């Protein structure tokens, strides 16, 4: 991309499957240092805690409410990242419009939507190219009937420098307390 880009509302390439609903606003390549998306996070969706060895990410809540986390926990063995705590006593943030999550390379992070309504996030990923991961994940979720296959998700994520720590949930299953199963 050697020139600027202007898009009207709703424009961009749709990447959808299962609970994944992303609109690619700025693709990687041709000069773009980041990939930029508008992402709808459905009720019950939990990306699961994970880490990137190279990439960094930024999430900004445009609409709705989400749980956000970006720190190294005292123990990664706790299976629900909502229970994690950092050495400084940090816990996850429940944030609404205007909340921001910045994730440097090597930092465990997660987000989920524990509410009954969708949330919308602006998401940037560097280096550019995260759309390739989204395309693979969407294809898997479209082909899945019922809860997604965690092993298949882990395989896709590993190829894209996403090292899963806690499980991914697409929002199709929820606990009685509203958190994903």
C-alpha positions as CSV (number, residue, x, y, z in Angstrom):
1,X,0.0,0.0,0.0
2,X,1.8,3.1,-1.2
3,X,-1.2,5.4,-0.8
4,X,-3.6,6.1,2.0
5,X,-6.8,4.2,2.5
6,X,-10.3,5.5,3.3
7,X,-13.2,3.1,3.9
8,X,-16.8,3.9,4.6
9,X,-18.6,2.1,7.5
10,X,-19.1,-1.6,6.9
11,X,-16.4,-1.8,4.2
12,X,-13.6,-4.4,4.2
13,X,-13.2,-8.1,3.6
14,X,-15.4,-10.3,5.8
15,X,-13.8,-13.3,7.5
16,X,-16.5,-15.3,9.3
17,X,-16.9,-18.8,10.7
18,X,-18.4,-20.1,13.9
19,X,-18.1,-17.3,16.4
20,X,-15.4,-15.5,14.4
21,X,-16.8,-12.3,12.8
22,X,-13.9,-10.1,11.5
23,X,-13.8,-7.4,8.9
24,X,-10.3,-6.8,7.5
25,X,-9.9,-3.1,7.2
26,X,-6.2,-2.8,6.4
27,X,-4.5,-6.0,5.0
28,X,-0.8,-6.8,5.4
29,X,1.7,-6.4,2.7
30,X,2.5,-3.5,0.3
31,X,3.7,-1.3,3.1
32,X,1.3,-2.0,5.9
33,X,3.1,-2.7,9.1
34,X,0.0,-4.0,10.9
35,X,-3.2,-5.8,9.9
36,X,-6.3,-3.9,11.2
37,X,-9.7,-5.4,11.9
38,X,-13.1,-4.7,13.3
39,X,-14.0,-7.8,15.2
40,X,-17.4,-8.7,16.6
41,X,-17.0,-10.8,19.8
42,X,-20.1,-12.8,20.4
43,X,-21.6,-13.5,23.8
44,X,-19.7,-16.3,25.5
45,X,-16.6,-16.1,23.2
46,X,-13.3,-16.7,24.9
47,X,-10.1,-16.5,22.8
48,X,-8.2,-18.4,25.6
49,X,-5.0,-17.2,27.0
50,X,-2.1,-17.4,24.6
51,X,1.3,-15.8,23.8
52,X,3.1,-14.7,20.6
53,X,6.9,-14.9,20.5
54,X,7.2,-12.2,17.9
55,X,3.9,-10.4,17.3
56,X,2.3,-7.6,19.2
57,X,-1.3,-6.7,19.4
58,X,-3.7,-3.8,20.3
59,X,-7.4,-4.2,21.1
60,X,-9.7,-1.2,21.7
61,X,-13.3,-1.7,22.8
62,X,-15.6,0.2,20.5
63,X,-18.9,-1.2,21.8
64,X,-20.0,-3.6,24.5
65,X,-18.1,-5.1,27.4
66,X,-15.2,-7.7,27.5
67,X,-12.8,-9.2,29.9
68,X,-9.2,-8.3,29.1
69,X,-5.8,-9.7,30.3
70,X,-2.2,-8.9,29.5
71,X,0.4,-10.1,32.1
72,X,2.5,-13.0,33.2
73,X,0.5,-14.9,35.8
74,X,2.0,-16.4,39.0
75,X,1.1,-19.8,37.4
76,X,0.0,-20.7,33.9
77,X,-1.3,-24.0,35.2
78,X,-4.6,-22.5,36.3
79,X,-7.0,-23.5,33.5
80,X,-9.3,-20.5,33.7
81,X,-7.3,-17.2,33.0
82,X,-10.1,-15.3,34.8
83,X,-8.5,-16.7,37.9
84,X,-5.0,-15.7,37.1
85,X,-3.1,-13.1,39.2
86,X,0.2,-11.4,38.4
87,X,3.1,-10.9,40.9
88,X,1.9,-7.4,41.4
89,X,-1.6,-8.6,42.2
90,X,-3.2,-7.7,38.9
91,X,-6.3,-9.6,37.8
92,X,-8.2,-9.3,34.5
93,X,-10.0,-6.1,33.6
94,X,-13.7,-6.0,32.8
95,X,-13.8,-3.1,30.3
96,X,-16.4,-1.3,28.2
97,X,-16.2,1.3,25.5
98,X,-12.8,2.9,25.4
99,X,-11.0,0.1,27.3
100,X,-7.6,-0.8,25.7
101,X,-5.4,-3.9,25.7
102,X,-1.8,-3.5,24.4
103,X,0.2,-6.8,24.2
104,X,3.9,-6.8,23.6
105,X,5.6,-9.9,22.2
106,X,6.0,-12.6,24.9
107,X,3.1,-11.4,27.1
108,X,0.3,-13.9,27.9
109,X,-3.0,-12.3,27.0
110,X,-6.7,-13.1,26.6
111,X,-10.1,-11.6,26.1
112,X,-13.6,-12.9,26.4
113,X,-17.2,-11.6,26.2
114,X,-19.0,-12.8,29.4
115,X,-22.1,-10.8,28.6
116,X,-25.3,-11.7,26.7
117,X,-24.6,-9.2,23.9
118,X,-21.9,-8.9,21.2
119,X,-19.0,-6.6,21.7
120,X,-17.0,-4.8,18.9
121,X,-13.3,-4.3,19.0
122,X,-10.8,-2.5,16.8
123,X,-7.9,-4.9,16.6
124,X,-4.4,-4.4,15.2
125,X,-1.7,-7.1,14.8
126,X,2.0,-6.6,14.0
127,X,3.6,-7.8,12.0
128,X,0.9,-7.7,9.3
129,X,-0.6,-11.0,8.1
130,X,-3.0,-12.0,10.9
131,X,-5.7,-12.3,8.3
132,X,-4.1,-15.5,7.2
133,X,-4.7,-17.0,10.6
134,X,-8.3,-15.7,10.7
135,X,-9.0,-17.3,7.3
136,X,-7.7,-20.7,8.5
137,X,-9.6,-20.5,11.8
138,X,-12.8,-19.4,10.1
139,X,-12.6,-22.3,7.7
140,X,-12.2,-24.7,10.6
141,X,-15.1,-23.2,12.6
142,X,-17.4,-23.3,9.5
143,X,-16.7,-27.0,9.1
144,X,-17.3,-27.8,12.8
145,X,-20.6,-29.0,14.2
146,X,-20.6,-28.4,17.9
147,X,-17.7,-27.2,20.0
148,X,-14.5,-26.7,18.0
149,X,-11.7,-29.3,18.0
150,X,-9.1,-27.8,20.4
151,X,-6.3,-29.9,18.8
152,X,-7.1,-28.5,15.4
153,X,-7.2,-25.0,16.7
154,X,-3.9,-25.5,18.5
155,X,-2.3,-26.7,15.3
156,X,-3.5,-23.7,13.3
157,X,-2.4,-21.3,16.1
158,X,1.0,-22.8,16.4
159,X,1.7,-22.3,12.7
160,X,0.8,-18.6,13.2
161,X,3.0,-18.0,16.4
162,X,0.0,-18.3,18.7
163,X,0.9,-20.6,21.6
164,X,-2.2,-21.6,23.4
165,X,-2.2,-21.7,27.3
166,X,-5.9,-22.0,28.1
167,X,-8.8,-23.3,25.9
168,X,-10.5,-21.4,23.1
169,X,-14.4,-21.2,23.2
170,X,-16.4,-19.9,20.3
171,X,-19.4,-18.9,22.5
172,X,-21.6,-22.0,21.7
173,X,-21.3,-23.2,25.4
174,X,-21.6,-21.2,28.6
175,X,-21.4,-21.9,32.3
176,X,-24.3,-21.0,34.6
177,X,-22.3,-18.0,35.7
178,X,-22.0,-16.7,32.2
179,X,-18.4,-17.6,31.6
180,X,-17.5,-19.9,28.7
181,X,-17.2,-23.6,29.5
